[in-house]
Amino acid sequence: MFAAAYPVRVEVSEMANEKGIVEAKRPRQGPGVVAPTTRVNLALPFSKITVEEPGKDLAEVASMVAALAAVMERTADDPFLPELRKRAEALAARLR
């Protein structure tokens, strides 16, 4: 199976040995696969990362989402909307 999948080319030498027998020699083997590698060094500035409390803008957006969820609950009949409204109101209350 190996020989059939990977045929080997055999070259015949022009010169015979002292007994007059011509011997076959194998060609030199080159490198199998030459593939360039890419190396990336990444430096992360962990000492410069700061954690801050959510700002007023985020609290305002959460309040708007809660209001929109309440409007959607009144206008559309979907069993998911009451849960969505409750979650949005809870998030808005946490951020105030």
TORMI-746079 format. One record per residue: x, y, z of N, C-alpha, C in turn; residue number from 1. Coordinates in nm, 2 decimals. Example, Ala and Ser with C-alpha at 12.3 -4.5 7.8 and 13.67 -1.06 7.14 Angstrom:
! residues 2
NODE     n.px     n.py     n.pz    ca.px    ca.py    ca.pz     c.px     c.py     c.pz   num
NODE     1.32    -0.57     0.78     1.23    -0.45     0.78     1.32    -0.33     0.78     1
NODE     1.28    -0.22     0.71     1.37    -0.11     0.71     1.29     0.00     0.79     2
END
This chain:
! residues 96
NODE     n.px     n.py     n.pz    ca.px    ca.py    ca.pz     c.px     c.py     c.pz   num
NODE     0.08    -0.12     0.00     0.00     0.00     0.00     0.09     0.13     0.00     1
NODE     0.19     0.13     0.08     0.28     0.25     0.09     0.35     0.27    -0.05     2
NODE     0.40     0.16    -0.11     0.47     0.18    -0.23     0.38     0.22    -0.34     3
NODE     0.25     0.18    -0.34     0.16     0.22    -0.44     0.12     0.37    -0.43     4
NODE     0.11     0.41    -0.30     0.07     0.55    -0.28     0.18     0.65    -0.30     5
NODE     0.30     0.61    -0.28     0.42     0.70    -0.29     0.52     0.63    -0.38     6
NODE     0.51     0.64    -0.51     0.61     0.57    -0.60     0.74     0.64    -0.58     7
NODE     0.85     0.55    -0.59     0.98     0.60    -0.57     1.05     0.60    -0.71     8
NODE     1.11     0.71    -0.75     1.18     0.71    -0.87     1.32     0.66    -0.85     9
NODE     1.36     0.56    -0.94     1.49     0.50    -0.92     1.57     0.54    -1.04    10
NODE     1.70     0.59    -1.02     1.79     0.62    -1.13     1.89     0.51    -1.14    11
NODE     1.93     0.48    -1.26     2.03     0.38    -1.28     2.16     0.45    -1.31    12
NODE     2.26     0.40    -1.24     2.39     0.46    -1.25     2.45     0.41    -1.39    13
NODE     2.53     0.50    -1.45     2.59     0.46    -1.58     2.71     0.37    -1.56    14
NODE     2.76     0.37    -1.44     2.88     0.29    -1.42     2.84     0.16    -1.35    15
NODE     2.90     0.05    -1.39     2.88    -0.08    -1.33     2.98    -0.11    -1.22    16
NODE     2.95    -0.19    -1.12     3.05    -0.22    -1.03     3.15    -0.32    -1.09    17
NODE     3.25    -0.37    -1.01     3.35    -0.45    -1.07     3.30    -0.59    -1.12    18
NODE     3.18    -0.63    -1.08     3.12    -0.75    -1.13     3.04    -0.73    -1.26    19
NODE     3.03    -0.61    -1.30     2.95    -0.58    -1.42     2.81    -0.56    -1.40    20
NODE     2.77    -0.55    -1.27     2.62    -0.53    -1.24     2.59    -0.38    -1.22    21
NODE     2.49    -0.34    -1.29     2.45    -0.20    -1.28     2.35    -0.19    -1.16    22
NODE     2.39    -0.10    -1.07     2.31    -0.09    -0.95     2.22     0.04    -0.96    23
NODE     2.11     0.03    -0.90     2.02     0.14    -0.90     2.05     0.23    -0.77    24
NODE     2.04     0.35    -0.79     2.06     0.44    -0.67     1.94     0.53    -0.66    25
NODE     1.91     0.56    -0.53     1.79     0.65    -0.51     1.83     0.79    -0.51    26
NODE     1.75     0.88    -0.56     1.78     1.02    -0.57     1.78     1.08    -0.42    27
NODE     1.85     1.19    -0.40     1.86     1.25    -0.27     1.72     1.30    -0.23    28
NODE     1.69     1.28    -0.11     1.56     1.33    -0.05     1.57     1.47    -0.01    29
NODE     1.48     1.56    -0.06     1.48     1.70    -0.01     1.39     1.71     0.10    30
NODE     1.37     1.83     0.15     1.28     1.85     0.27     1.13     1.82     0.22    31
NODE     1.06     1.76     0.31     0.92     1.72     0.28     0.83     1.84     0.25    32
NODE     0.80     1.92     0.35     0.71     2.03     0.33     0.78     2.15     0.39    33
NODE     0.80     2.26     0.32     0.86     2.38     0.37     0.75     2.48     0.38    34
NODE     0.71     2.51     0.51     0.60     2.61     0.53     0.65     2.72     0.62    35
NODE     0.63     2.84     0.59     0.67     2.95     0.68     0.59     2.95     0.80    36
NODE     0.64     2.99     0.91     0.57     3.00     1.04     0.56     3.15     1.07    37
NODE     0.45     3.18     1.13     0.42     3.32     1.18     0.41     3.32     1.33    38
NODE     0.50     3.40     1.39     0.49     3.41     1.53     0.45     3.55     1.57    39
NODE     0.36     3.56     1.66     0.31     3.69     1.71     0.33     3.71     1.86    40
NODE     0.39     3.81     1.90     0.40     3.84     2.04     0.30     3.95     2.07    41
NODE     0.22     3.93     2.17     0.12     4.02     2.21     0.14     4.07     2.35    42
NODE     0.15     4.19     2.37     0.17     4.25     2.50     0.04     4.32     2.54    43
NODE    -0.02     4.28     2.65    -0.14     4.34     2.70    -0.11     4.43     2.81    44
NODE    -0.17     4.55     2.81    -0.14     4.64     2.92    -0.23     4.62     3.04    45
NODE    -0.20     4.51     3.12    -0.29     4.48     3.23    -0.28     4.59     3.34    46
NODE    -0.17     4.66     3.35    -0.16     4.76     3.46    -0.24     4.88     3.43    47
NODE    -0.29     4.90     3.30    -0.36     5.02     3.26    -0.51     4.99     3.26    48
NODE    -0.56     4.87     3.28    -0.70     4.85     3.28    -0.77     4.90     3.40    49
NODE    -0.87     4.98     3.39    -0.94     5.03     3.51    -1.09     4.99     3.50    50
NODE    -1.14     4.96     3.61    -1.28     4.92     3.62    -1.36     5.04     3.68    51
NODE    -1.46     5.08     3.62    -1.54     5.19     3.66    -1.69     5.15     3.68    52
NODE    -1.76     5.22     3.76    -1.90     5.20     3.78    -1.97     5.24     3.65    53
NODE    -2.09     5.18     3.62    -2.16     5.22     3.50    -2.20     5.37     3.51    54
NODE    -2.19     5.43     3.40    -2.23     5.58     3.40    -2.38     5.60     3.39    55
NODE    -2.41     5.73     3.39    -2.55     5.77     3.39    -2.61     5.74     3.25    56
NODE    -2.53     5.74     3.15    -2.58     5.71     3.01    -2.63     5.56     3.01    57
NODE    -2.55     5.47     3.06    -2.59     5.33     3.06    -2.72     5.31     3.14    58
NODE    -2.73     5.38     3.25    -2.86     5.37     3.33    -2.98     5.42     3.26    59
NODE    -2.95     5.53     3.18    -3.06     5.59     3.10    -3.10     5.50     2.99    60
NODE    -3.01     5.43     2.92    -3.04     5.34     2.82    -3.12     5.22     2.88    61
NODE    -3.08     5.17     2.99    -3.15     5.06     3.06    -3.29     5.10     3.09    62
NODE    -3.31     5.23     3.13    -3.45     5.27     3.16    -3.53     5.28     3.03    63
NODE    -3.47     5.32     2.92    -3.54     5.33     2.80    -3.58     5.19     2.75    64
NODE    -3.49     5.09     2.77    -3.52     4.95     2.73    -3.64     4.90     2.81    65
NODE    -3.64     4.93     2.94    -3.75     4.89     3.03    -3.88     4.95     2.98    66
NODE    -3.88     5.08     2.95    -4.00     5.15     2.90    -4.05     5.08     2.77    67
NODE    -3.96     5.06     2.68    -4.00     4.99     2.55    -4.05     4.85     2.57    68
NODE    -3.99     4.78     2.67    -4.04     4.65     2.70    -4.19     4.65     2.76    69
NODE    -4.21     4.76     2.84    -4.35     4.77     2.89    -4.45     4.81     2.78    70
NODE    -4.41     4.89     2.69    -4.50     4.93     2.57    -4.52     4.80     2.49    71
NODE    -4.42     4.73     2.46    -4.44     4.60     2.38    -4.53     4.50     2.45    72
NODE    -4.52     4.49     2.58    -4.60     4.40     2.66    -4.75     4.44     2.65    73
NODE    -4.78     4.57     2.65    -4.92     4.62     2.64    -4.97     4.60     2.50    74
NODE    -4.89     4.61     2.39    -4.94     4.61     2.26    -4.93     4.48     2.19    75
NODE    -4.84     4.39     2.23    -4.83     4.26     2.16    -4.86     4.15     2.26    76
NODE    -4.91     4.04     2.21    -4.95     3.93     2.29    -4.84     3.82     2.27    77
NODE    -4.74     3.82     2.36    -4.63     3.73     2.35    -4.60     3.69     2.50    78
NODE    -4.59     3.56     2.53    -4.57     3.52     2.66    -4.42     3.55     2.71    79
NODE    -4.33     3.58     2.62    -4.20     3.62     2.66    -4.19     3.76     2.71    80
NODE    -4.28     3.85     2.67    -4.26     3.99     2.70    -4.27     4.03     2.85    81
NODE    -4.36     3.97     2.93    -4.36     4.00     3.07    -4.22     3.97     3.14    82
NODE    -4.16     3.86     3.10    -4.03     3.83     3.16    -3.92     3.93     3.11    83
NODE    -3.93     3.97     2.98    -3.84     4.07     2.93    -3.85     4.20     3.00    84
NODE    -3.98     4.24     3.03    -4.00     4.37     3.10    -3.94     4.36     3.24    85
NODE    -3.97     4.25     3.31    -3.92     4.24     3.45    -3.76     4.24     3.45    86
NODE    -3.70     4.18     3.36    -3.55     4.18     3.35    -3.50     4.31     3.32    87
NODE    -3.56     4.39     3.23    -3.52     4.52     3.19    -3.54     4.62     3.31    88
NODE    -3.65     4.60     3.38    -3.67     4.69     3.50    -3.57     4.66     3.61    89
NODE    -3.54     4.54     3.63    -3.44     4.50     3.73    -3.30     4.55     3.70    90
NODE    -3.26     4.55     3.57    -3.13     4.60     3.53    -3.13     4.75     3.55    91
NODE    -3.24     4.82     3.51    -3.25     4.96     3.52    -3.24     5.00     3.67    92
NODE    -3.30     4.93     3.76    -3.30     4.96     3.90    -3.16     4.94     3.96    93
NODE    -3.09     4.84     3.91    -2.95     4.82     3.96    -2.85     4.93     3.92    94
NODE    -2.88     4.98     3.80    -2.79     5.08     3.75    -2.81     5.22     3.80    95
NODE    -2.93     5.25     3.86    -2.96     5.38     3.91    -2.88     5.42     4.03    96
END
